[in-house]
Amino acid sequence: MKRIGIFLLSIVSLSIFSSCRESKTYRIGVSQCSQDDWRSKMNDEINREIMFHPEASMEIRSADDSNEKQIADIRYFKDNGFDIIIAAPNEADAITPVIKEVYESGTPVIIFDRNINGDSYTAYQGVDNFEIGKSAAHYGRHLVGAGGKVIEIYGLPGSTPAIERHEGFVKGAESEGLNIVATAFGNWNYEDAASVCDSLFAVHPDI
């Protein structure tokens, strides 16, 4: 799970800043959209990496899947003079305005994993979610064969990876000859996805 590269970008940015300012400790605020095993591992890597950079300090806050809390966290970083803000937006529509506000105030903003609407940020680090969706359809076709019926469970409404992977999956299913009979949100949560699947399997027992 090699996600620390996104934070190396912030360190590079710090080096640029330090070349033209007095020596100081740069404060980096990280706004995680949620807490789970994957993000916990990522946070461990962030904290380990910052140990190699005495010229910087890091504070990580989790929004626990709440748009309101993430907006408050990002404003906290801005209002308390953090030099760089790194954020994984919970939902694009809700988080875009505060990211735009911070960016236009002059504070560098690095977006990672999930995107916002527009380009009001300093840098973005992420993957090609559309291609991930297409790859899932390709894999699905090998499981069920051409013409097979599938149910698609995807992430949180308003989350850019969920939207982009869904669009890629639909495109891939079309080219692979899969028939998507139902779609639903799993909210990036096993329990939610399992409950939705149970309901859809009851409606589509032939899947």
C-alpha positions as CSV (number, residue, x, y, z in Angstrom):
1,M,0.0,0.0,0.0
2,K,2.3,2.7,-1.3
3,R,0.4,6.0,-0.8
4,I,3.1,8.0,0.8
5,G,4.2,9.4,-2.5
6,I,1.4,11.9,-2.4
7,F,2.9,13.3,0.7
8,L,6.4,13.5,-0.8
9,L,4.8,16.0,-3.1
10,S,4.0,18.2,-0.1
11,I,7.6,17.9,1.1
12,V,8.9,19.0,-2.3
13,S,6.6,22.0,-2.1
14,L,8.0,22.8,1.4
15,S,11.5,22.7,0.0
16,I,10.5,25.2,-2.6
17,F,9.0,27.5,0.0
18,S,11.9,27.2,2.3
19,S,14.3,28.3,-0.4
20,C,12.7,31.7,-0.5
21,R,11.7,32.2,3.2
22,E,13.3,32.3,6.6
23,S,13.9,28.9,8.2
24,K,10.8,27.7,10.0
25,T,8.7,24.7,10.8
26,Y,6.0,24.1,8.3
27,R,2.7,22.9,9.5
28,I,0.8,20.4,7.3
29,G,-2.8,19.7,7.9
30,V,-4.3,16.4,6.6
31,S,-8.0,16.1,6.3
32,Q,-9.1,12.4,5.9
33,C,-12.7,11.9,4.8
34,S,-13.1,8.7,6.9
35,Q,-11.5,6.1,9.1
36,D,-10.9,2.5,8.0
37,D,-8.1,0.0,7.8
38,W,-6.8,1.4,4.6
39,R,-6.7,5.0,5.8
40,S,-5.3,3.9,9.1
41,K,-2.4,2.3,7.3
42,M,-2.0,5.5,5.2
43,N,-1.9,7.6,8.3
44,D,0.8,5.4,9.8
45,E,2.9,5.9,6.7
46,I,2.3,9.7,6.8
47,N,3.4,9.8,10.4
48,R,6.5,7.7,9.7
49,E,7.5,9.9,6.8
50,I,7.2,13.1,8.7
51,M,9.7,11.8,11.2
52,F,12.4,12.3,8.5
53,H,11.5,16.0,8.1
54,P,12.3,18.0,11.2
55,E,11.4,21.1,9.1
56,A,7.7,20.1,9.1
57,S,5.0,19.0,11.5
58,M,1.8,17.1,10.7
59,E,-1.7,17.0,12.1
60,I,-4.2,14.5,10.8
61,R,-8.0,14.8,11.3
62,S,-10.7,12.4,10.2
63,A,-14.2,13.6,9.2
64,D,-15.7,10.2,9.9
65,D,-17.7,10.4,6.6
66,S,-19.3,13.7,7.6
67,N,-19.2,16.6,5.1
68,E,-19.9,19.1,8.0
69,K,-17.0,17.8,10.1
70,Q,-14.6,17.8,7.1
71,I,-15.5,21.4,6.3
72,A,-14.9,22.3,9.9
73,D,-11.5,20.5,9.9
74,I,-10.4,22.2,6.8
75,R,-11.4,25.6,8.2
76,Y,-9.5,24.8,11.4
77,F,-6.3,24.2,9.4
78,K,-6.9,27.5,7.5
79,D,-7.8,29.6,10.5
80,N,-4.8,28.3,12.5
81,G,-2.2,29.2,10.0
82,F,-1.3,25.8,8.5
83,D,1.1,26.1,5.6
84,I,-0.3,23.3,3.4
85,I,-3.6,21.5,3.6
86,I,-3.9,18.0,2.1
87,A,-7.4,16.6,1.8
88,A,-9.4,13.6,0.6
89,P,-12.8,15.1,-0.1
90,N,-15.7,13.2,1.3
91,E,-18.2,14.3,-1.3
92,A,-17.3,16.6,-4.2
93,D,-20.3,18.9,-4.2
94,A,-20.2,19.5,-0.4
95,I,-16.4,20.0,0.0
96,T,-15.6,21.9,-3.2
97,P,-16.6,25.4,-1.8
98,V,-14.3,25.2,1.2
99,I,-11.4,23.8,-0.8
100,K,-11.9,26.7,-3.3
101,E,-12.1,29.2,-0.4
102,V,-8.8,27.9,1.1
103,Y,-7.0,27.8,-2.3
104,E,-8.1,31.3,-3.2
105,S,-6.9,32.6,0.2
106,G,-3.3,31.6,-0.9
107,T,-2.9,28.4,1.1
108,P,-1.6,25.5,-1.0
109,V,-4.1,22.7,-1.2
110,I,-3.2,19.1,-2.3
111,I,-6.2,16.9,-3.2
112,F,-5.7,13.1,-3.0
113,D,-7.6,10.0,-3.6
114,R,-10.9,11.8,-4.2
115,N,-11.4,14.9,-6.3
116,I,-13.5,18.1,-6.2
117,N,-15.5,19.9,-8.8
118,G,-13.2,22.2,-10.8
119,D,-9.5,22.9,-10.5
120,S,-9.3,25.1,-7.4
121,Y,-6.3,23.3,-5.9
122,T,-2.5,23.3,-6.1
123,A,-2.0,19.6,-7.0
124,Y,-4.0,16.4,-7.3
125,Q,-2.8,12.8,-6.6
126,G,-5.0,10.0,-7.6
127,V,-5.7,7.0,-9.9
128,D,-7.6,6.5,-13.1
129,N,-10.9,5.4,-11.5
130,F,-12.6,5.2,-14.9
131,E,-10.1,2.5,-16.0
132,I,-10.5,0.7,-12.6
133,G,-14.3,0.5,-13.4
134,K,-13.6,-0.9,-16.8
135,S,-11.1,-3.5,-15.4
136,A,-13.8,-4.6,-12.9
137,A,-16.2,-5.2,-15.8
138,H,-13.5,-7.2,-17.7
139,Y,-12.9,-9.3,-14.6
140,G,-16.6,-9.8,-14.1
141,R,-17.0,-11.1,-17.6
142,H,-14.4,-13.7,-16.9
143,L,-16.3,-14.8,-13.8
144,V,-19.8,-15.0,-15.4
145,G,-19.1,-15.1,-19.2
146,A,-20.4,-12.9,-22.0
147,G,-24.1,-12.1,-21.6
148,G,-24.0,-12.7,-17.9
149,K,-26.2,-10.7,-15.5
150,V,-24.5,-8.6,-12.8
151,I,-25.4,-6.4,-9.9
152,E,-23.1,-3.4,-9.3
153,I,-22.5,-2.1,-5.8
154,Y,-20.5,1.1,-5.7
155,G,-19.3,3.7,-3.2
156,L,-20.6,6.8,-1.6
157,P,-23.1,9.1,-3.5
158,G,-21.2,12.2,-4.5
159,S,-17.7,10.6,-4.1
160,T,-15.7,11.1,-7.3
161,P,-14.1,7.6,-7.3
162,A,-17.5,6.0,-6.9
163,I,-18.9,8.0,-9.8
164,E,-15.9,7.5,-12.1
165,R,-15.6,3.8,-11.4
166,H,-19.4,3.4,-12.0
167,E,-19.0,5.2,-15.4
168,G,-16.1,3.0,-16.3
169,F,-17.9,-0.2,-15.2
170,V,-20.9,0.7,-17.3
171,K,-18.7,1.4,-20.3
172,G,-16.7,-1.8,-19.7
173,A,-19.9,-3.9,-19.2
174,E,-21.2,-2.7,-22.6
175,S,-18.0,-3.7,-24.4
176,E,-17.7,-7.0,-22.5
177,G,-21.3,-8.0,-23.1
178,L,-22.5,-7.9,-19.5
179,N,-26.0,-7.1,-18.5
180,I,-26.2,-4.8,-15.4
181,V,-29.6,-5.6,-13.9
182,A,-29.3,-3.4,-10.8
183,T,-27.0,-0.9,-9.1
184,A,-26.9,0.4,-5.6
185,F,-24.6,2.3,-3.2
186,G,-22.6,0.4,-0.6
187,N,-21.2,3.6,0.9
188,W,-17.6,2.1,1.1
189,N,-19.0,0.0,4.0
190,Y,-19.1,-3.8,4.2
191,E,-22.3,-3.9,6.3
192,D,-24.2,-1.4,4.1
193,A,-23.1,-3.3,0.9
194,A,-24.0,-6.7,2.4
195,S,-27.5,-5.5,3.3
196,V,-28.1,-4.0,-0.1
197,C,-26.8,-7.2,-1.8
198,D,-29.2,-9.3,0.3
199,S,-32.1,-7.1,-0.9
200,L,-31.1,-7.2,-4.5
201,F,-30.5,-10.9,-4.6
202,A,-34.1,-11.4,-3.3
203,V,-35.3,-9.3,-6.2
204,H,-33.0,-10.9,-8.7
205,P,-32.6,-14.6,-7.6
206,D,-31.1,-15.6,-11.0
207,I,-27.9,-13.5,-10.5
